Amino acid sequence: MPRTAPGDLVDLGRLRQYARFARARVTRIVEPGPGRVEPPCRHYQADDCGGCQLQHLAPASQLEAKRAIVGDALERIGRLQLSVPLPLTGSDWWTYRNRIALAVGPGRRHAGFHPLDQPGRVFPLEHCHLAVPPLMDLWRLLRPHLQLLPPDVEQLLLRVDRAGGRHLVVKARGEQAWSDGPRLGKSLEGAATIWWQPDGGAPRVVAGEREAFPATVFEQVNPGLGDMIREFALDQLGDLSLVHVWDLYAGVGETTDRLLARGATVESVELDRRAVEQGERRWRASRMEPEDSQRPEPSGAIRHVGKVEELVGGLRDPGAVITNPPRAGMERVTTAELIARRPARLVYVSCDPATLARDLGWLCGTLGPGGSYRVTALQPFDLFPQTAHVETVAVLEA
């Protein structure tokens, strides 16, 4: 039940009954449970902000809730009964997000998040307690100038890259030209590189540093804990000397680089060409080579650009695999290929317990014939404190 805590005694309203379940919202807390705390963010209560789901729970209660979410998905969806440890967490319960996406309200009068279960509404955001301070500094500069945004603006993406550069990506519904981009850049006093991304088009810089880091390339929104998860996942692969490894959904290639450093040969697959190019630039920069250098990648690395499900059948047989798919999980053709190739060890980094459970069910044979893997280790991570999202690393052996 949204906004409830274990042990709460509450009054409910807005009850909607379905064939196998019911939905309702809390109208009054009669008696709070022991894990309930007062949320520090005024938007959480006053605007029913949907960006967070667990601010009303103490840290220990949040971790227990996330362990239950993972365990329930594995049993209910994947038909797997596994012992789930408490999520590992970092030191930052607040101000950890280096990226936030804001919806724009009618007439560009305000921007913010959607209230819980109300995707058609947008409340005016004053301050987000999860965002890193440089993002909120940028937001304070931007708020008085929303009328300079294009009339068909749909979403604003505020981001801080690894080098500390700030970015504003303006996503529009159409392709109507935006002439006020440079003017907005001056109003922000150069505080950010401004990108304009029309519907179906590539993002382009309209103000600020022309050679900036591609602001729409995926990176973890909690980079410190993201690095911790990557190292944990790599450690689960064991000795990689001369082992051929697949790095699926490779992003900007940080995992590929770490695999090479551990002595593996690697084939990586990533759909976003800009992410692959960024990975190649970073590799060259780490060796102090010019970007136009004709020197090839190290012989142990082959970076493929495209969809995993379309390319996986043409990769060389792996001794190990690390896969980090998006929220939708892996396509069935990908899990079937993994079952057929039978790498000795597979590490699955998941951002969604439901699709993790489904894919593990296929790989382990609980959802159909063919799967012969067994889960030998499982570790959730609290990558997104104050929210119901949980990252999980599963280790499978053939």
C-alpha positions as a Markdown table, in Angstrom:
| # | Residue | x | y | z |
|---|---|---|---|---|
| 1 | Met | 0.0 | 0.0 | 0.0 |
| 2 | Pro | 1.6 | 3.4 | -1.0 |
| 3 | Arg | 2.9 | 5.5 | 1.8 |
| 4 | Thr | 2.3 | 2.8 | 4.5 |
| 5 | Ala | 4.8 | 1.3 | 6.9 |
| 6 | Pro | 4.9 | -2.1 | 8.6 |
| 7 | Gly | 2.8 | -1.9 | 11.8 |
| 8 | Asp | 0.8 | 1.1 | 10.7 |
| 9 | Leu | -2.9 | 1.4 | 11.6 |
| 10 | Val | -4.5 | 3.5 | 8.9 |
| 11 | Asp | -7.8 | 4.7 | 7.4 |
| 12 | Leu | -8.2 | 4.0 | 3.7 |
| 13 | Gly | -10.0 | 5.8 | 0.9 |
| 14 | Arg | -10.3 | 5.8 | -2.8 |
| 15 | Leu | -10.8 | 2.0 | -2.7 |
| 16 | Arg | -10.8 | 0.3 | -6.1 |
| 17 | Gln | -11.5 | -3.5 | -6.2 |
| 18 | Tyr | -10.4 | -5.8 | -8.9 |
| 19 | Ala | -10.8 | -9.5 | -9.5 |
| 20 | Arg | -7.7 | -10.6 | -7.6 |
| 21 | Phe | -6.5 | -7.4 | -5.7 |
| 22 | Ala | -7.6 | -4.0 | -4.6 |
| 23 | Arg | -6.0 | -0.5 | -4.5 |
| 24 | Ala | -6.5 | 2.3 | -2.0 |
| 25 | Arg | -4.8 | 5.3 | -0.5 |
| 26 | Val | -4.1 | 6.3 | 3.0 |
| 27 | Thr | -6.5 | 9.0 | 4.3 |
| 28 | Arg | -5.3 | 9.1 | 7.9 |
| 29 | Ile | -2.6 | 7.4 | 10.0 |
| 30 | Val | -4.4 | 6.3 | 13.1 |
| 31 | Glu | -1.3 | 4.8 | 14.7 |
| 32 | Pro | 2.2 | 4.8 | 13.1 |
| 33 | Gly | 4.3 | 1.7 | 12.8 |
| 34 | Pro | 7.8 | 1.5 | 14.4 |
| 35 | Gly | 9.6 | 2.0 | 11.1 |
| 36 | Arg | 7.8 | 5.2 | 10.2 |
| 37 | Val | 9.7 | 8.6 | 10.1 |
| 38 | Glu | 8.8 | 12.1 | 9.2 |
| 39 | Pro | 9.8 | 12.8 | 5.5 |
| 40 | Pro | 12.1 | 15.8 | 5.3 |
| 41 | Cys | 10.9 | 16.8 | 1.8 |
| 42 | Arg | 7.8 | 19.0 | 1.8 |
| 43 | His | 6.9 | 17.9 | -1.8 |
| 44 | Tyr | 6.6 | 14.3 | -0.5 |
| 45 | Gln | 3.5 | 15.1 | 1.5 |
| 46 | Ala | 2.2 | 18.5 | 0.2 |
| 47 | Asp | 2.4 | 17.5 | -3.5 |
| 48 | Asp | 2.3 | 13.7 | -3.1 |
| 49 | Cys | 5.5 | 13.5 | -5.2 |
| 50 | Gly | 5.9 | 10.3 | -7.1 |
| 51 | Gly | 9.7 | 10.6 | -7.5 |
| 52 | Cys | 10.2 | 9.0 | -4.1 |
| 53 | Gln | 8.2 | 6.2 | -2.5 |
| 54 | Leu | 9.9 | 5.4 | 0.8 |
| 55 | Gln | 10.8 | 8.7 | 2.5 |
| 56 | His | 8.4 | 7.8 | 5.3 |
| 57 | Leu | 10.5 | 4.7 | 6.2 |
| 58 | Ala | 13.6 | 4.6 | 8.4 |
| 59 | Pro | 16.7 | 3.4 | 6.6 |
| 60 | Ala | 16.5 | -0.1 | 8.2 |
| 61 | Ser | 12.9 | -0.5 | 7.1 |
| 62 | Gln | 13.7 | 0.6 | 3.6 |
| 63 | Leu | 16.3 | -2.1 | 3.3 |
| 64 | Glu | 13.9 | -4.7 | 4.6 |
| 65 | Ala | 11.3 | -3.6 | 2.2 |
| 66 | Lys | 13.7 | -3.9 | -0.8 |
| 67 | Arg | 14.8 | -7.3 | 0.3 |
| 68 | Ala | 11.1 | -8.4 | 0.3 |
| 69 | Ile | 10.6 | -6.9 | -3.1 |
| 70 | Val | 13.4 | -9.0 | -4.6 |
| 71 | Gly | 12.4 | -12.1 | -2.8 |
| 72 | Asp | 8.8 | -11.8 | -3.8 |
| 73 | Ala | 9.6 | -11.3 | -7.5 |
| 74 | Leu | 11.9 | -14.3 | -7.6 |
| 75 | Glu | 9.3 | -16.6 | -6.0 |
| 76 | Arg | 6.2 | -15.3 | -7.7 |
| 77 | Ile | 7.5 | -14.6 | -11.2 |
| 78 | Gly | 10.6 | -16.8 | -11.5 |
| 79 | Arg | 9.4 | -19.7 | -9.3 |
| 80 | Leu | 12.7 | -19.5 | -7.5 |
| 81 | Gln | 13.1 | -19.8 | -3.8 |
| 82 | Leu | 16.3 | -18.2 | -2.9 |
| 83 | Ser | 17.7 | -16.6 | 0.2 |
| 84 | Val | 17.9 | -12.9 | -0.3 |
| 85 | Pro | 20.4 | -10.9 | 1.9 |
| 86 | Leu | 19.8 | -7.3 | 2.9 |
| 87 | Pro | 20.8 | -4.8 | 0.2 |
| 88 | Leu | 24.2 | -3.3 | 0.5 |
| 89 | Thr | 24.2 | 0.5 | 0.6 |
| 90 | Gly | 26.5 | 3.5 | 0.4 |
| 91 | Ser | 26.9 | 6.4 | 2.7 |
| 92 | Asp | 24.7 | 8.9 | 0.9 |
| 93 | Trp | 20.9 | 8.6 | 1.7 |
| 94 | Trp | 20.4 | 12.0 | 0.2 |
| 95 | Thr | 21.9 | 14.3 | -2.5 |
| 96 | Tyr | 23.2 | 11.3 | -4.5 |
| 97 | Arg | 21.5 | 11.7 | -7.9 |
| 98 | Asn | 23.6 | 13.3 | -10.7 |
| 99 | Arg | 20.6 | 13.4 | -13.1 |
| 100 | Ile | 16.9 | 14.3 | -12.7 |
| 101 | Ala | 14.2 | 14.5 | -15.4 |
| 102 | Leu | 11.5 | 17.1 | -15.0 |
| 103 | Ala | 8.2 | 17.3 | -16.7 |
| 104 | Val | 7.1 | 20.8 | -17.9 |
| 105 | Gly | 3.7 | 22.1 | -16.9 |
| 106 | Pro | 1.1 | 23.9 | -19.1 |
| 107 | Gly | 2.3 | 27.1 | -20.7 |
| 108 | Arg | 5.9 | 26.6 | -19.4 |
| 109 | Arg | 4.8 | 28.2 | -16.1 |
| 110 | His | 6.5 | 25.6 | -14.0 |
| 111 | Ala | 8.3 | 22.3 | -14.1 |
| 112 | Gly | 8.6 | 19.4 | -11.7 |
| 113 | Phe | 7.7 | 15.8 | -11.0 |
| 114 | His | 4.4 | 14.0 | -11.3 |
| 115 | Pro | 2.3 | 13.3 | -8.2 |
| 116 | Leu | 2.0 | 9.7 | -7.3 |
| 117 | Asp | -0.3 | 7.8 | -9.8 |
| 118 | Gln | -1.1 | 11.1 | -11.6 |
| 119 | Pro | 1.0 | 11.1 | -14.8 |
| 120 | Gly | -1.1 | 13.9 | -16.3 |
| 121 | Arg | -0.3 | 16.4 | -13.6 |
| 122 | Val | 3.0 | 18.3 | -12.8 |
| 123 | Phe | 3.6 | 20.1 | -9.6 |
| 124 | Pro | 6.1 | 23.0 | -9.4 |
| 125 | Leu | 9.4 | 21.7 | -8.0 |
| 126 | Glu | 11.3 | 23.9 | -5.5 |
| 127 | His | 14.0 | 21.6 | -4.3 |
| 128 | Cys | 14.8 | 17.9 | -4.7 |
| 129 | His | 16.6 | 16.3 | -1.7 |
| 130 | Leu | 18.0 | 13.5 | -3.8 |
| 131 | Ala | 19.8 | 15.6 | -6.4 |
| 132 | Val | 23.4 | 16.6 | -5.9 |
| 133 | Pro | 23.9 | 20.3 | -5.0 |
| 134 | Pro | 25.2 | 21.4 | -8.4 |
| 135 | Leu | 22.0 | 20.3 | -10.0 |
| 136 | Met | 19.8 | 22.2 | -7.6 |
| 137 | Asp | 22.0 | 25.3 | -8.1 |
| 138 | Leu | 21.4 | 24.9 | -11.9 |
| 139 | Trp | 17.6 | 24.5 | -11.2 |
| 140 | Arg | 17.5 | 27.7 | -9.1 |
| 141 | Leu | 19.1 | 29.6 | -12.1 |
| 142 | Leu | 16.8 | 28.0 | -14.6 |
| 143 | Arg | 13.4 | 28.4 | -12.9 |
| 144 | Pro | 12.9 | 32.1 | -13.6 |
| 145 | His | 13.6 | 31.5 | -17.3 |
| 146 | Leu | 11.2 | 28.7 | -18.3 |
| 147 | Gln | 9.5 | 31.0 | -20.8 |
| 148 | Leu | 12.6 | 30.8 | -22.9 |
| 149 | Leu | 12.1 | 27.1 | -23.5 |
| 150 | Pro | 10.5 | 26.0 | -26.8 |
| 151 | Pro | 6.7 | 26.0 | -26.8 |
| 152 | Asp | 6.6 | 22.3 | -27.5 |
| 153 | Val | 9.0 | 21.4 | -24.7 |
| 154 | Glu | 8.1 | 18.1 | -23.0 |
| 155 | Gln | 10.9 | 17.3 | -20.6 |
| 156 | Leu | 14.0 | 18.8 | -19.0 |
| 157 | Leu | 17.0 | 16.6 | -18.2 |
| 158 | Leu | 19.5 | 18.1 | -15.7 |
| 159 | Arg | 22.7 | 16.3 | -15.4 |
| 160 | Val | 26.2 | 16.5 | -13.9 |
| 161 | Asp | 28.8 | 14.4 | -15.8 |
| 162 | Arg | 31.8 | 12.6 | -14.2 |
| 163 | Ala | 34.1 | 15.6 | -14.8 |
| 164 | Gly | 31.7 | 18.0 | -13.0 |
| 165 | Gly | 30.2 | 19.6 | -16.1 |
| 166 | Arg | 26.6 | 20.6 | -15.9 |
| 167 | His | 24.1 | 19.9 | -18.7 |
| 168 | Leu | 20.5 | 20.9 | -19.5 |
| 169 | Val | 18.8 | 18.7 | -22.2 |
| 170 | Val | 15.6 | 20.2 | -23.6 |
| 171 | Lys | 13.4 | 17.5 | -25.1 |
| 172 | Ala | 10.7 | 18.7 | -27.5 |
| 173 | Arg | 7.6 | 17.0 | -28.9 |
| 174 | Gly | 8.1 | 18.2 | -32.4 |
| 175 | Glu | 10.9 | 19.6 | -34.7 |
| 176 | Gln | 10.0 | 23.3 | -34.6 |
| 177 | Ala | 13.3 | 25.3 | -34.5 |
| 178 | Trp | 14.2 | 26.8 | -31.1 |
| 179 | Ser | 15.8 | 30.2 | -31.4 |
| 180 | Asp | 16.0 | 31.1 | -27.7 |
| 181 | Gly | 18.6 | 28.5 | -26.8 |
| 182 | Pro | 21.5 | 30.9 | -26.9 |
| 183 | Arg | 19.5 | 33.5 | -25.0 |
| 184 | Leu | 18.8 | 30.9 | -22.3 |
| 185 | Gly | 22.5 | 30.1 | -22.1 |
| 186 | Lys | 23.3 | 33.8 | -21.4 |
| 187 | Ser | 20.6 | 33.9 | -18.8 |
| 188 | Leu | 22.2 | 30.9 | -17.0 |
| 189 | Glu | 25.5 | 32.8 | -17.2 |
| 190 | Gly | 27.2 | 29.7 | -18.7 |
| 191 | Ala | 26.3 | 27.5 | -15.8 |
| 192 | Ala | 25.5 | 24.6 | -18.1 |
| 193 | Thr | 25.9 | 23.3 | -21.7 |
| 194 | Ile | 22.4 | 23.4 | -23.2 |
| 195 | Trp | 21.2 | 20.7 | -25.6 |
| 196 | Trp | 18.1 | 20.7 | -27.7 |
| 197 | Gln | 16.6 | 17.3 | -28.7 |
| 198 | Pro | 13.7 | 17.4 | -31.0 |
| 199 | Asp | 11.3 | 14.4 | -31.3 |
| 200 | Gly | 13.1 | 11.6 | -33.0 |
| 201 | Gly | 16.3 | 13.6 | -33.5 |
| 202 | Ala | 19.8 | 13.6 | -32.1 |
| 203 | Pro | 20.6 | 16.1 | -29.3 |
| 204 | Arg | 22.6 | 19.1 | -30.4 |
| 205 | Val | 24.4 | 21.8 | -28.4 |
| 206 | Val | 22.7 | 25.3 | -28.7 |
| 207 | Ala | 24.7 | 27.0 | -25.9 |
| 208 | Gly | 27.8 | 26.2 | -24.0 |
| 209 | Glu | 30.7 | 23.9 | -24.7 |
| 210 | Arg | 30.4 | 22.4 | -28.2 |
| 211 | Glu | 32.6 | 19.4 | -27.4 |
| 212 | Ala | 30.9 | 18.5 | -24.2 |
| 213 | Phe | 30.3 | 15.0 | -23.0 |
| 214 | Pro | 27.2 | 13.6 | -24.7 |
| 215 | Ala | 24.6 | 14.4 | -22.1 |
| 216 | Thr | 22.1 | 11.7 | -23.2 |
| 217 | Val | 24.6 | 8.8 | -23.0 |
| 218 | Phe | 23.5 | 6.5 | -20.1 |
| 219 | Glu | 25.6 | 6.6 | -16.9 |
| 220 | Gln | 24.6 | 5.6 | -13.5 |
| 221 | Val | 22.7 | 8.3 | -11.5 |
| 222 | Asn | 24.5 | 7.3 | -8.3 |
| 223 | Pro | 28.1 | 6.8 | -9.7 |
| 224 | Gly | 29.8 | 6.0 | -6.4 |
| 225 | Leu | 27.6 | 3.1 | -5.6 |
| 226 | Gly | 27.4 | 2.2 | -9.3 |
| 227 | Asp | 31.2 | 1.7 | -9.3 |
| 228 | Met | 30.9 | -0.4 | -6.2 |
| 229 | Ile | 28.3 | -2.7 | -7.9 |
| 230 | Arg | 30.5 | -3.0 | -11.0 |
| 231 | Glu | 33.5 | -4.1 | -8.9 |
| 232 | Phe | 31.4 | -6.6 | -6.9 |
| 233 | Ala | 30.0 | -8.1 | -10.2 |
| 234 | Leu | 33.5 | -8.4 | -11.7 |
| 235 | Asp | 34.8 | -10.0 | -8.6 |
| 236 | Gln | 32.1 | -12.7 | -9.0 |
| 237 | Leu | 33.6 | -13.8 | -12.3 |
| 238 | Gly | 36.8 | -15.0 | -10.7 |
| 239 | Asp | 40.1 | -15.3 | -12.5 |
| 240 | Leu | 39.7 | -13.9 | -16.0 |
| 241 | Ser | 43.3 | -14.4 | -17.3 |
| 242 | Leu | 42.9 | -15.4 | -21.0 |
| 243 | Val | 39.1 | -15.9 | -20.5 |
| 244 | His | 36.9 | -14.6 | -23.3 |
| 245 | Val | 34.1 | -12.6 | -21.8 |
| 246 | Trp | 30.9 | -11.0 | -23.2 |
| 247 | Asp | 30.0 | -7.6 | -21.9 |
| 248 | Leu | 26.4 | -7.2 | -22.9 |
| 249 | Tyr | 24.6 | -3.8 | -22.7 |
| 250 | Ala | 28.0 | -2.3 | -22.2 |
| 251 | Gly | 27.2 | 1.5 | -22.0 |
| 252 | Val | 30.3 | 3.7 | -22.2 |
| 253 | Gly | 32.5 | 0.7 | -21.7 |
| 254 | Glu | 33.7 | 1.0 | -18.1 |
| 255 | Thr | 33.1 | -2.7 | -17.5 |
| 256 | Thr | 34.9 | -3.6 | -20.7 |
| 257 | Asp | 38.0 | -1.6 | -19.6 |
| 258 | Arg | 38.0 | -3.3 | -16.2 |
| 259 | Leu | 37.7 | -6.8 | -17.8 |
| 260 | Leu | 40.7 | -6.0 | -20.0 |
| 261 | Ala | 42.6 | -4.9 | -17.0 |
| 262 | Arg | 41.9 | -8.3 | -15.4 |
| 263 | Gly | 43.4 | -10.1 | -18.3 |
| 264 | Ala | 40.3 | -11.1 | -20.3 |
| 265 | Thr | 39.5 | -10.8 | -23.9 |
| 266 | Val | 36.2 | -9.0 | -24.5 |
| 267 | Glu | 33.4 | -8.7 | -26.9 |
| 268 | Ser | 31.0 | -5.9 | -25.9 |
| 269 | Val | 27.6 | -5.0 | -27.3 |
| 270 | Glu | 25.9 | -1.6 | -26.9 |
| 271 | Leu | 23.1 | -0.1 | -28.9 |
| 272 | Asp | 24.0 | 3.6 | -28.4 |
| 273 | Arg | 26.8 | 4.4 | -30.9 |
| 274 | Arg | 27.6 | 7.6 | -29.0 |
| 275 | Ala | 28.3 | 5.6 | -25.8 |
| 276 | Val | 30.7 | 3.3 | -27.7 |
| 277 | Glu | 32.5 | 6.3 | -29.2 |
| 278 | Gln | 32.7 | 7.9 | -25.8 |
| 279 | Gly | 34.2 | 4.6 | -24.5 |
| 280 | Glu | 36.8 | 4.6 | -27.2 |
| 281 | Arg | 37.7 | 8.3 | -26.6 |
| 282 | Arg | 38.1 | 7.6 | -22.9 |
| 283 | Trp | 40.3 | 4.6 | -23.6 |
| 284 | Arg | 42.6 | 6.7 | -25.8 |
| 285 | Ala | 42.6 | 9.5 | -23.3 |
| 286 | Ser | 43.8 | 7.1 | -20.6 |
| 287 | Arg | 46.8 | 6.4 | -22.8 |
| 288 | Met | 47.3 | 10.0 | -23.7 |
| 289 | Glu | 46.7 | 9.3 | -27.4 |
| 290 | Pro | 45.1 | 11.9 | -29.7 |
| 291 | Glu | 41.4 | 11.3 | -30.6 |
| 292 | Asp | 42.3 | 10.9 | -34.3 |
| 293 | Ser | 44.9 | 8.2 | -33.5 |
| 294 | Gln | 44.8 | 5.3 | -36.0 |
| 295 | Arg | 46.1 | 2.9 | -33.4 |
| 296 | Pro | 43.5 | 0.2 | -32.9 |
| 297 | Glu | 41.9 | -0.9 | -29.7 |
| 298 | Pro | 43.9 | -3.5 | -27.7 |
| 299 | Ser | 43.7 | -6.9 | -29.5 |
| 300 | Gly | 41.6 | -8.2 | -26.5 |
| 301 | Ala | 38.7 | -5.8 | -27.2 |
| 302 | Ile | 36.0 | -5.9 | -29.9 |
| 303 | Arg | 33.2 | -3.3 | -29.4 |
| 304 | His | 30.0 | -4.1 | -31.3 |
| 305 | Val | 27.3 | -1.5 | -31.9 |
| 306 | Gly | 23.7 | -2.8 | -32.1 |
| 307 | Lys | 21.0 | -4.7 | -30.3 |
| 308 | Val | 22.2 | -7.5 | -28.1 |
| 309 | Glu | 19.4 | -9.9 | -29.3 |
| 310 | Glu | 20.5 | -9.3 | -33.0 |
| 311 | Leu | 24.2 | -9.6 | -32.5 |
| 312 | Val | 24.6 | -12.2 | -29.7 |
| 313 | Gly | 24.4 | -15.2 | -32.1 |
| 314 | Gly | 27.5 | -14.0 | -34.0 |
| 315 | Leu | 29.8 | -13.6 | -31.0 |
| 316 | Arg | 32.6 | -16.0 | -30.2 |
| 317 | Asp | 31.9 | -18.6 | -27.6 |
| 318 | Pro | 32.4 | -17.1 | -24.1 |
| 319 | Gly | 33.9 | -18.5 | -21.0 |
| 320 | Ala | 32.1 | -15.9 | -18.9 |
| 321 | Val | 29.4 | -13.3 | -19.4 |
| 322 | Ile | 28.4 | -10.1 | -17.6 |
| 323 | Thr | 25.1 | -8.6 | -18.6 |
| 324 | Asn | 23.5 | -5.4 | -17.5 |
| 325 | Pro | 20.3 | -5.0 | -19.4 |
| 326 | Pro | 17.8 | -2.1 | -19.2 |
| 327 | Arg | 14.6 | -2.3 | -17.1 |
| 328 | Ala | 12.9 | -4.5 | -19.7 |
| 329 | Gly | 15.5 | -7.2 | -19.1 |
| 330 | Met | 16.9 | -9.6 | -21.8 |
| 331 | Glu | 15.0 | -10.7 | -24.9 |
| 332 | Arg | 14.1 | -14.4 | -25.0 |
| 333 | Val | 16.5 | -14.9 | -27.9 |
| 334 | Thr | 19.3 | -13.7 | -25.7 |
| 335 | Thr | 18.6 | -16.0 | -22.8 |
| 336 | Ala | 18.2 | -18.9 | -25.3 |
| 337 | Glu | 21.6 | -18.1 | -26.7 |
| 338 | Leu | 23.2 | -18.1 | -23.3 |
| 339 | Ile | 21.6 | -21.4 | -22.5 |
| 340 | Ala | 22.9 | -22.9 | -25.8 |
| 341 | Arg | 26.5 | -21.5 | -25.3 |
| 342 | Arg | 26.7 | -22.5 | -21.6 |
| 343 | Pro | 29.4 | -20.1 | -20.4 |
| 344 | Ala | 30.7 | -21.4 | -17.1 |
| 345 | Arg | 29.7 | -18.3 | -15.2 |
| 346 | Leu | 27.2 | -15.6 | -15.8 |
| 347 | Val | 26.8 | -12.4 | -13.8 |
| 348 | Tyr | 23.5 | -10.6 | -14.2 |
| 349 | Val | 23.3 | -7.0 | -13.0 |
| 350 | Ser | 19.6 | -6.0 | -12.8 |
| 351 | Cys | 17.7 | -2.8 | -12.2 |
| 352 | Asp | 14.3 | -4.5 | -12.0 |
| 353 | Pro | 13.5 | -7.5 | -9.8 |
| 354 | Ala | 10.5 | -8.5 | -12.0 |
| 355 | Thr | 12.5 | -8.9 | -15.2 |
| 356 | Leu | 15.4 | -10.4 | -13.3 |
| 357 | Ala | 13.1 | -13.0 | -11.9 |
| 358 | Arg | 11.7 | -13.8 | -15.4 |
| 359 | Asp | 15.1 | -14.1 | -17.0 |
| 360 | Leu | 16.5 | -16.2 | -14.2 |
| 361 | Gly | 13.5 | -18.5 | -14.5 |
| 362 | Trp | 14.3 | -19.1 | -18.1 |
| 363 | Leu | 18.0 | -19.6 | -17.4 |
| 364 | Cys | 17.4 | -21.9 | -14.5 |
| 365 | Gly | 14.6 | -23.9 | -16.2 |
| 366 | Thr | 11.8 | -23.0 | -13.8 |
| 367 | Leu | 9.8 | -21.3 | -16.5 |
| 368 | Gly | 10.4 | -23.7 | -19.3 |
| 369 | Pro | 12.7 | -26.5 | -20.6 |
| 370 | Gly | 16.3 | -26.0 | -21.5 |
| 371 | Gly | 17.6 | -23.8 | -18.7 |
| 372 | Ser | 20.3 | -25.6 | -16.6 |
| 373 | Tyr | 21.9 | -22.8 | -14.7 |
| 374 | Arg | 21.8 | -22.5 | -10.9 |
| 375 | Val | 22.0 | -19.3 | -8.9 |
| 376 | Thr | 25.1 | -19.5 | -6.6 |
| 377 | Ala | 25.0 | -16.0 | -5.2 |
| 378 | Leu | 22.6 | -13.1 | -5.0 |
| 379 | Gln | 23.1 | -9.6 | -3.7 |
| 380 | Pro | 20.8 | -6.6 | -3.8 |
| 381 | Phe | 22.1 | -3.0 | -3.6 |
| 382 | Asp | 20.3 | 0.1 | -2.5 |
| 383 | Leu | 21.3 | 2.2 | -5.5 |
| 384 | Phe | 18.4 | 4.6 | -5.1 |
| 385 | Pro | 17.7 | 5.4 | -1.4 |
| 386 | Gln | 14.2 | 6.8 | -0.7 |
| 387 | Thr | 12.7 | 5.0 | -3.7 |
| 388 | Ala | 11.4 | 1.5 | -4.3 |
| 389 | His | 14.0 | 0.7 | -6.9 |
| 390 | Val | 16.6 | -1.9 | -6.2 |
| 391 | Glu | 19.6 | -3.1 | -8.1 |
| 392 | Thr | 20.5 | -6.8 | -7.8 |
| 393 | Val | 23.5 | -8.8 | -8.8 |
| 394 | Ala | 22.9 | -12.5 | -9.5 |
| 395 | Val | 25.7 | -15.1 | -10.1 |
| 396 | Leu | 24.8 | -18.2 | -12.2 |
| 397 | Glu | 26.9 | -21.2 | -12.9 |
| 398 | Ala | 26.2 | -23.8 | -15.6 |
